[in-house]
Amino acid sequence: MTAFMRLVHSRHCANVGDYAAVCGIDVLVGIRGAACHMVDAAKRAGLTSGAALFFDDPVAAGTALRTLASPGDAILFKGSRGVHVERALEQYMSEQQLPEKQTPEDRK
Protein backbone atom coordinates (compact mmCIF):
# COMPACT_ATOMS: atom_id res chain seq x y z
CA MET A 1 0.00 0.00 0.00
CA THR A 2 1.39 3.42 -0.95
CA ALA A 3 1.74 6.24 1.56
CA PHE A 4 -1.18 8.02 -0.09
CA MET A 5 -3.41 4.96 0.18
CA ARG A 6 -2.48 4.52 3.86
CA LEU A 7 -3.48 8.13 4.46
CA VAL A 8 -6.80 7.68 2.66
CA HIS A 9 -7.48 4.47 4.60
CA SER A 10 -6.71 6.10 7.97
CA ARG A 11 -9.06 9.01 7.14
CA HIS A 12 -11.78 6.56 6.10
CA CYS A 13 -11.41 4.77 9.43
CA ALA A 14 -11.65 8.11 11.24
CA ASN A 15 -14.88 8.88 9.37
CA VAL A 16 -16.34 5.55 10.52
CA GLY A 17 -15.39 6.44 14.10
CA ASP A 18 -17.07 9.84 13.83
CA TYR A 19 -20.20 8.24 12.40
CA ALA A 20 -20.31 5.54 15.09
CA ALA A 21 -20.26 8.19 17.80
CA VAL A 22 -23.26 10.07 16.43
CA CYS A 23 -25.48 7.26 15.11
CA GLY A 24 -26.15 5.36 18.32
CA ILE A 25 -23.45 2.70 18.46
CA ASP A 26 -23.07 1.73 22.13
CA VAL A 27 -19.76 -0.14 21.83
CA LEU A 28 -17.21 0.25 19.04
CA VAL A 29 -14.55 -2.47 18.78
CA GLY A 30 -11.59 -1.81 16.50
CA ILE A 31 -9.27 -4.72 15.83
CA ARG A 32 -5.68 -4.30 14.70
CA GLY A 33 -4.10 -1.91 12.23
CA ALA A 34 -5.82 1.26 11.03
CA ALA A 35 -8.85 0.54 13.23
CA CYS A 36 -6.99 2.53 15.90
CA HIS A 37 -7.80 5.70 13.90
CA MET A 38 -11.49 4.82 14.01
CA VAL A 39 -11.43 4.32 17.79
CA ASP A 40 -9.54 7.57 18.35
CA ALA A 41 -11.99 9.50 16.15
CA ALA A 42 -14.98 7.98 17.96
CA LYS A 43 -13.55 9.11 21.30
CA ARG A 44 -12.95 12.63 19.97
CA ALA A 45 -16.54 12.67 18.66
CA GLY A 46 -17.96 11.83 22.09
CA LEU A 47 -17.95 8.06 22.55
CA THR A 48 -16.50 7.31 25.99
CA SER A 49 -13.17 5.52 26.22
CA GLY A 50 -14.97 2.53 27.78
CA ALA A 51 -17.23 2.29 24.74
CA ALA A 52 -14.57 2.77 22.03
CA LEU A 53 -12.02 0.00 22.32
CA PHE A 54 -8.99 -1.12 20.31
CA PHE A 55 -7.50 -4.61 20.41
CA ASP A 56 -4.60 -6.28 18.61
CA ASP A 57 -6.21 -9.71 18.92
CA PRO A 58 -9.78 -10.56 17.87
CA VAL A 59 -10.21 -13.30 20.48
CA ALA A 60 -9.14 -10.90 23.25
CA ALA A 61 -11.66 -8.38 21.90
CA GLY A 62 -14.50 -10.91 22.12
CA THR A 63 -13.49 -11.98 25.61
CA ALA A 64 -13.29 -8.42 26.93
CA LEU A 65 -16.56 -7.46 25.32
CA ARG A 66 -18.44 -10.08 27.34
CA THR A 67 -17.84 -8.03 30.49
CA LEU A 68 -18.35 -4.62 28.86
CA ALA A 69 -21.47 -4.95 26.73
CA SER A 70 -25.00 -5.02 28.04
CA PRO A 71 -28.08 -6.67 26.57
CA GLY A 72 -29.54 -4.49 23.86
CA ASP A 73 -26.26 -2.70 23.07
CA ALA A 74 -25.54 -1.89 19.43
CA ILE A 75 -22.00 -3.21 18.92
CA LEU A 76 -19.85 -2.47 15.87
CA PHE A 77 -16.86 -4.73 15.22
CA LYS A 78 -14.43 -3.27 12.67
CA GLY A 79 -11.17 -4.49 11.23
CA SER A 80 -9.76 -5.58 7.92
CA ARG A 81 -10.74 -8.98 6.51
CA GLY A 82 -7.31 -10.43 7.26
CA VAL A 83 -7.76 -9.66 10.96
CA HIS A 84 -10.55 -12.27 11.21
CA VAL A 85 -13.03 -10.02 13.00
CA GLU A 86 -15.48 -12.92 12.99
CA ARG A 87 -13.32 -14.54 15.69
CA ALA A 88 -14.17 -11.66 18.02
CA LEU A 89 -17.86 -12.19 17.45
CA GLU A 90 -17.53 -15.96 17.87
CA GLN A 91 -15.67 -15.47 21.16
CA TYR A 92 -18.22 -12.92 22.37
CA MET A 93 -21.14 -15.21 21.54
CA SER A 94 -19.52 -18.43 22.78
CA GLU A 95 -20.23 -17.88 26.46
CA GLN A 96 -23.40 -15.84 26.21
CA GLN A 97 -26.28 -17.22 28.19
CA LEU A 98 -29.50 -17.08 26.23
CA PRO A 99 -32.54 -16.22 28.32
CA GLU A 100 -34.72 -19.17 29.10
CA LYS A 101 -38.01 -19.24 27.28
CA GLN A 102 -40.95 -18.49 29.49
CA THR A 103 -43.99 -20.70 29.53
CA PRO A 104 -47.47 -19.23 29.88
CA GLU A 105 -47.48 -20.42 33.51
CA ASP A 106 -44.30 -18.43 34.25
CA ARG A 107 -45.92 -15.17 33.08
CA LYS A 108 -48.77 -15.37 35.61
Backbone as CSV, one residue per row, in Angstrom:
resi,resn,N_x,N_y,N_z,CA_x,CA_y,CA_z,C_x,C_y,C_z
1,MET,0.846,-1.169,0.000,0.000,0.000,0.000,0.896,1.237,0.000
2,THR,0.596,2.189,-0.858,1.387,3.415,-0.946,1.084,4.310,0.252
3,ALA,1.941,5.297,0.458,1.737,6.238,1.561,0.415,6.971,1.398
4,PHE,0.087,7.340,0.168,-1.182,8.024,-0.090,-2.363,7.133,0.276
5,MET,-2.315,5.877,-0.117,-3.411,4.956,0.185,-3.536,4.714,1.686
6,ARG,-2.420,4.662,2.400,-2.477,4.517,3.858,-3.165,5.723,4.480
7,LEU,-2.859,6.915,3.961,-3.480,8.134,4.464,-4.987,8.116,4.202
8,VAL,-5.378,7.751,3.001,-6.804,7.678,2.658,-7.502,6.662,3.554
9,HIS,-6.875,5.515,3.767,-7.483,4.474,4.603,-7.633,4.958,6.044
10,SER,-6.621,5.622,6.586,-6.709,6.098,7.970,-7.803,7.153,8.108
11,ARG,-7.981,8.000,7.088,-9.057,9.007,7.136,-10.425,8.339,7.018
12,HIS,-10.520,7.308,6.198,-11.780,6.563,6.096,-12.134,5.960,7.455
13,CYS,-11.161,5.364,8.105,-11.412,4.768,9.431,-11.862,5.842,10.412
14,ALA,-11.249,7.012,10.355,-11.647,8.108,11.242,-13.087,8.520,10.969
15,ASN,-13.490,8.546,9.699,-14.875,8.885,9.366,-15.850,7.871,9.956
16,VAL,-15.483,6.593,9.927,-16.336,5.554,10.518,-16.453,5.788,12.022
17,GLY,-15.360,6.150,12.665,-15.389,6.436,14.099,-16.286,7.611,14.432
18,ASP,-16.193,8.679,13.635,-17.068,9.838,13.829,-18.532,9.429,13.703
19,TYR,-18.836,8.665,12.665,-20.203,8.235,12.404,-20.730,7.346,13.537
20,ALA,-19.891,6.447,14.012,-20.311,5.541,15.090,-20.693,6.318,16.338
21,ALA,-19.986,7.404,16.601,-20.258,8.188,17.801,-21.591,8.924,17.735
22,VAL,-22.032,9.287,16.540,-23.264,10.073,16.433,-24.491,9.258,16.042
23,CYS,-24.321,8.011,15.616,-25.479,7.265,15.114,-26.028,6.244,16.100
24,GLY,-25.544,6.223,17.320,-26.152,5.357,18.321,-25.437,4.054,18.596
25,ILE,-24.230,3.903,18.125,-23.446,2.704,18.462,-23.082,2.790,19.951
26,ASP,-23.382,1.738,20.691,-23.074,1.728,22.130,-21.637,1.311,22.407
27,VAL,-21.128,0.354,21.636,-19.762,-0.141,21.832,-19.114,-0.298,20.452
28,LEU,-17.978,0.337,20.274,-17.205,0.251,19.042,-15.934,-0.534,19.334
29,VAL,-15.712,-1.606,18.582,-14.552,-2.471,18.782,-13.705,-2.449,17.512
30,GLY,-12.535,-1.820,17.602,-11.588,-1.806,16.497,-10.540,-2.875,16.737
31,ILE,-10.227,-3.619,15.678,-9.268,-4.716,15.832,-8.108,-4.529,14.859
32,ARG,-6.960,-4.344,15.401,-5.684,-4.296,14.698,-5.588,-3.205,13.637
33,GLY,-4.391,-2.791,13.350,-4.103,-1.907,12.230,-4.737,-0.535,12.307
34,ALA,-5.265,-0.089,11.160,-5.824,1.257,11.033,-7.102,1.451,11.835
35,ALA,-7.656,0.401,12.400,-8.854,0.544,13.235,-8.587,1.448,14.434
36,CYS,-7.315,1.628,14.792,-6.987,2.531,15.901,-7.418,3.963,15.576
37,HIS,-7.359,4.362,14.297,-7.796,5.703,13.896,-9.304,5.861,14.102
38,MET,-10.046,4.803,13.840,-11.492,4.818,14.015,-11.844,4.987,15.494
39,VAL,-11.173,4.250,16.349,-11.430,4.318,17.792,-11.073,5.700,18.324
40,ASP,-9.936,6.233,17.906,-9.535,7.570,18.350,-10.554,8.625,17.913
41,ALA,-11.013,8.535,16.667,-11.989,9.499,16.153,-13.306,9.393,16.907
42,ALA,-13.728,8.176,17.214,-14.977,7.985,17.957,-14.882,8.620,19.343
43,LYS,-13.744,8.492,19.985,-13.553,9.114,21.301,-13.592,10.634,21.182
44,ARG,-12.927,11.176,20.164,-12.951,12.626,19.965,-14.362,13.125,19.661
45,ALA,-15.177,12.286,19.027,-16.541,12.666,18.660,-17.545,12.453,19.796
46,GLY,-17.086,11.923,20.932,-17.958,11.831,22.094,-18.224,10.457,22.660
47,LEU,-17.784,9.400,21.983,-17.954,8.060,22.552,-16.960,7.927,23.711
48,THR,-17.396,7.415,24.831,-16.502,7.312,25.986,-15.396,6.295,25.718
49,SER,-14.299,6.429,26.434,-13.174,5.515,26.219,-13.541,4.078,26.564
50,GLY,-14.505,3.874,27.460,-14.966,2.526,27.785,-15.897,1.935,26.745
51,ALA,-16.318,2.761,25.783,-17.225,2.293,24.739,-16.559,2.265,23.371
52,ALA,-15.350,2.795,23.272,-14.574,2.770,22.026,-13.260,2.074,22.350
53,LEU,-13.115,0.851,21.877,-12.015,-0.003,22.317,-11.196,-0.503,21.136
54,PHE,-9.892,-0.612,21.338,-8.990,-1.123,20.308,-8.260,-2.345,20.856
55,PHE,-8.180,-3.376,20.034,-7.499,-4.610,20.412,-6.588,-5.056,19.273
56,ASP,-5.485,-5.692,19.615,-4.602,-6.282,18.608,-5.034,-7.700,18.251
57,ASP,-5.825,-8.311,19.112,-6.210,-9.709,18.917,-7.733,-9.840,18.920
58,PRO,-8.327,-10.450,17.911,-9.779,-10.559,17.867,-10.370,-11.410,18.989
59,VAL,-9.688,-12.454,19.404,-10.208,-13.297,20.484,-10.219,-12.514,21.798
60,ALA,-9.172,-11.740,22.050,-9.138,-10.899,23.250,-10.256,-9.862,23.218
61,ALA,-10.562,-9.344,22.038,-11.659,-8.381,21.903,-12.985,-9.023,22.300
62,GLY,-13.257,-10.214,21.794,-14.497,-10.906,22.120,-14.610,-11.243,23.591
63,THR,-13.507,-11.645,24.182,-13.491,-11.983,25.608,-13.774,-10.753,26.452
64,ALA,-13.098,-9.652,26.164,-13.288,-8.421,26.935,-14.700,-7.874,26.775
65,LEU,-15.243,-8.001,25.589,-16.562,-7.457,25.319,-17.644,-8.131,26.154
66,ARG,-17.444,-9.373,26.518,-18.442,-10.078,27.339,-18.691,-9.370,28.653
67,THR,-17.671,-8.719,29.210,-17.845,-8.028,30.491,-18.233,-6.564,30.305
68,LEU,-18.089,-6.040,29.092,-18.347,-4.619,28.857,-19.715,-4.330,28.264
69,ALA,-20.214,-5.202,27.429,-21.472,-4.950,26.728,-22.661,-5.375,27.578
70,SER,-23.756,-4.708,27.344,-25.004,-5.018,28.042,-26.039,-5.499,27.032
71,PRO,-27.021,-6.253,27.496,-28.083,-6.674,26.575,-28.717,-5.461,25.903
72,GLY,-28.933,-5.574,24.618,-29.535,-4.491,23.858,-28.549,-3.502,23.265
73,ASP,-27.271,-3.607,23.624,-26.263,-2.703,23.067,-26.090,-2.922,21.570
74,ALA,-25.921,-1.829,20.846,-25.545,-1.894,19.431,-24.020,-1.913,19.400
75,ILE,-23.451,-3.012,18.915,-22.002,-3.210,18.917,-21.507,-3.240,17.480
76,LEU,-20.460,-2.463,17.198,-19.848,-2.467,15.874,-18.437,-3.020,16.000
77,PHE,-18.198,-4.158,15.334,-16.858,-4.729,15.222,-16.278,-4.230,13.907
78,LYS,-15.029,-3.752,13.911,-14.431,-3.266,12.673,-12.955,-3.622,12.630
79,GLY,-12.565,-4.167,11.502,-11.168,-4.492,11.234,-11.081,-4.994,9.806
80,SER,-9.897,-5.093,9.284,-9.764,-5.585,7.916,-10.073,-7.078,7.864
81,ARG,-10.362,-7.572,6.681,-10.737,-8.981,6.511,-9.653,-9.924,7.021
82,GLY,-8.412,-9.574,6.827,-7.312,-10.428,7.265,-7.161,-10.532,8.773
83,VAL,-7.823,-9.661,9.496,-7.761,-9.662,10.963,-8.640,-10.762,11.549
84,HIS,-9.598,-11.245,10.764,-10.551,-12.267,11.207,-11.447,-11.742,12.332
85,VAL,-12.111,-10.647,12.040,-13.026,-10.022,12.998,-14.084,-11.005,13.478
86,GLU,-14.450,-11.949,12.604,-15.480,-12.921,12.994,-15.069,-13.712,14.233
87,ARG,-13.783,-13.833,14.482,-13.319,-14.537,15.691,-13.716,-13.777,16.954
88,ALA,-13.730,-12.458,16.878,-14.166,-11.659,18.025,-15.631,-11.923,18.313
89,LEU,-16.446,-11.930,17.273,-17.864,-12.192,17.447,-18.110,-13.603,17.962
90,GLU,-17.389,-14.573,17.414,-17.526,-15.960,17.874,-17.173,-16.073,19.349
91,GLN,-16.095,-15.423,19.759,-15.675,-15.473,21.160,-16.697,-14.781,22.051
92,TYR,-17.207,-13.648,21.602,-18.223,-12.921,22.367,-19.480,-13.776,22.554
93,MET,-19.919,-14.416,21.499,-21.143,-15.207,21.539,-20.962,-16.562,22.217
94,SER,-19.751,-17.064,22.305,-19.520,-18.428,22.784,-19.977,-18.664,24.218
95,GLU,-19.902,-17.685,25.052,-20.233,-17.882,26.457,-21.493,-17.133,26.865
96,GLN,-22.191,-16.577,25.901,-23.404,-15.844,26.214,-24.492,-16.809,26.670
97,GLN,-25.152,-16.429,27.701,-26.279,-17.221,28.190,-27.551,-16.680,27.555
98,LEU,-28.237,-17.499,26.813,-29.497,-17.083,26.232,-30.578,-17.149,27.299
99,PRO,-31.470,-16.180,27.319,-32.542,-16.222,28.320,-33.414,-17.449,28.102
100,GLU,-33.847,-18.012,29.192,-34.722,-19.172,29.095,-36.084,-18.724,28.592
101,LYS,-36.683,-19.555,27.777,-38.006,-19.237,27.277,-39.022,-19.398,28.400
102,GLN,-39.921,-18.435,28.480,-40.953,-18.490,29.488,-42.154,-19.281,28.968
103,THR,-42.735,-20.011,29.861,-43.985,-20.703,29.532,-45.134,-19.806,29.942
104,PRO,-46.331,-20.060,29.454,-47.466,-19.234,29.877,-47.655,-19.232,31.393
105,GLU,-47.334,-20.342,32.058,-47.485,-20.416,33.509,-46.497,-19.468,34.218
106,ASP,-45.297,-19.290,33.638,-44.300,-18.429,34.246,-44.722,-16.963,34.209
107,ARG,-45.529,-16.577,33.256,-45.915,-15.169,33.080,-47.044,-14.740,33.997
108,LYS,-47.641,-15.689,34.714,-48.766,-15.366,35.614,-48.325,-14.617,36.834
